Every structure is written in C-alpha cells, then in structure tokens.
Amino acid sequence: MSKPNYLTPEGEAKLTAELETLKGPRRDELALRLRAAIQMGDLSENADYHKAKEDQGFLEGRIQEIDAILRNSVIIEQTQARGVVSIGSHVTIQEDDFDPETYHLVGPAEADPRNGKISHESPIGNALMDKKVGDFAEAETPGGKIKFKVVKIE
C-alpha cells in the first residue's frame, strides 16, 4: 500500500484537468503525428516517428503518474486543528532579521516553492508541523541549518 497523496481541492482540480487534457487532445495529437510519420515510409531513419514515439512514452508516463496520485489522494480541506500547523495551513515565519515569509503547506505532488507552496515533507515543512504561533523551529536545508519563528497560522 502506498502512502497517501495529500492534495488541496484546487490541486485535485488542476491534476484532474491536466489528466483530461492528456487523455483527450494530447493523445489525439500524438496519434496524428505518429500516423503521419508512419505514412512517410522507412521508420528506421524517420526522426519524426522516433520523436513522436518518445513523446508518447512521456505522455503515457505522466498519465500513469497522475492516475496514481489521484487514486491515492486524500483531500485536505481548511486547516482542521486551529492554532496548530498542519497540512493545508498558511504559515508565516520569520528568520532572524529577515522579512516574514508565508508558506502554504501541501502534499509533495502539489508543492511549488516558487509560488509559496511547500511540501509537509520538505525540511521547512516538516519542521513546521504541529508548531504553534510563537514556537521556534529548526530545519536542515541545502543552504545550511536555519532557525525561524512561527508568526502566524491561517
């Protein structure tokens, strides 16, 4: 049994929409490309055919990946435990004299650090779990150990 994939309702909708696009228009487009490449003749030296087959492999792999994520997904609604950091929380932290930063704790399948979504399994996300406002946490990151304070939980 694989571990659950925690998703927000928005993350589930995004993956479902991607899956529909991949199974519909993207598959159809690849089928047309393959058909056209096959009609050109000699497949052993047909770059279009080989590229289309490679693209087809990536497409089918992504479809399987999304299917597996959705099959084992647990949808996280708004934070269940008020005042305690958990998956789904929006947490504002502050490290030393730096400006505060706000993160949304999500599952690994939905993590997007550049847009403020961090996995609860990441070093910072893991350090934040079960903390309360005013608590300090330490995380071992690729850039070294950091210590920060939980300023706000939403």
N, C-alpha and C positions, 0 to 999 in steps of 0.2 A: 504494500500500500504506500503510495507516495504521499508526501506531506501536502497539506492544503495550500492553495494559492490564494492569498488574501487580495481582494480587489474592492475598490470603491465602486458604487453603482456607475459612475462615469467611466471608470476603467473597463468595466464589463461591457458597457455600451460601445466603447471605442474598439475593443477587441472583436466584438460581435460584428460590427460594421466592417472592420478590416477583413474578417473571415468571409463575409458575404461577397465583398469585392473580389477577393482572391478566388473564391469558388465559382464566381459568375464571370464578369467581364475579363478578368485577368487570365483565367483558364481558356476562355474562348479566343482571346487574342493570341495566346501561345499556340493553340491548336491551329489557327490560321497560318501563323508563321511556320510551324512545322510542315503543314500541308504544302505550302508554297516552296519550302526548301526541298522537300521530297520530290516535288514535280520537276525540279531542276536537274535531276539525274544523279550521277555518281556521288553517293553520300560520303565516301571515304575522304574526299578532299573538299567537302562543302562546308565552309566556315559558318554560313548562316544556319545550317542544320545543327552543327555541333554547339553553337551558341544558344540556339533555341532549346536544345536538349538540356544544356547546363542550366538555363533559366527555369526550365520546367522542374528540374531537380530542386532548385532553391524554393520555387513556388510551393511544390508539394511538401517540402520540409517545413516551411512556415505554416502551412495549413495544419499539418500534424501537430506542430508546436502549440498553435492557438487552440486547437481542439483539446489537447491535453490540459492546457491551462484552464480552459473553461469547464472541462469535465471535473476537475478537482478544485474548483473555486469556492471560496467562502466569501460572501459579500459582506463588507463591513459598512455598517450604517454609521450615523454620527456616533461620536465617542460615547461608549457605554458608561464607563466609570468617570464621572465628572471630577475634575481636580487631579486626576492621575493620568500620566501619559500612557497611551495605548495606541494600537494600530487605528488609524483614522484621525488621530489628534493633529491639530495645527499647534506647533510648539515654537515659541520664541525663546531663543537662547542668547546669551552674551558671554563672550570670551574676553577676559581682562578688560582693556580699554577700547576694544573694537566695537563697531556699531552692532546692535542686535540683529540677528538673522532669524527668519521664520521658516520652518520646515513643516511639510505635511508628511506624516508617517504612513507609508503604504507598503504593500507587499512587493517583493522583488520584481514581479512581472510588470509592475506599473511604475517602478522607480524612474525618475528623471531629474537627477540632481541639479541640472542647469535651470530647471523650472521649479525648484524648491520641493520636489517630491523625493524623499529618501526612503530607502527600504528599512524596515524594522530590523533587518538582519545586518545592515551596514554597521561599521564601528560606532558612528554617532547615533544612529537609530537604536541600536542595541543598548548603548549607554543611557539613552533617554527613557527606555521602557520602565514603567512603574514609578517614575520620579514625580515629584510634586513641585509647585511653584516655590522657589527659594532653595530647592535642592541643588547641589553641585554634582556634576558627572565628569568622568574622565573617559577619553576614548583614544585608542591607539590607531592613528591614521597613517596613511602612506607618508605624510609630511611630518610625522612625529606625534608625540603624545600631546593632547590638548585637554584643558580643563575649562569647563564652562558652567554657567548658572542658568537654571530654568527660570525665565522671567514671566512667561505667560503660557497658559494652555487653553486652547479653544476646541 
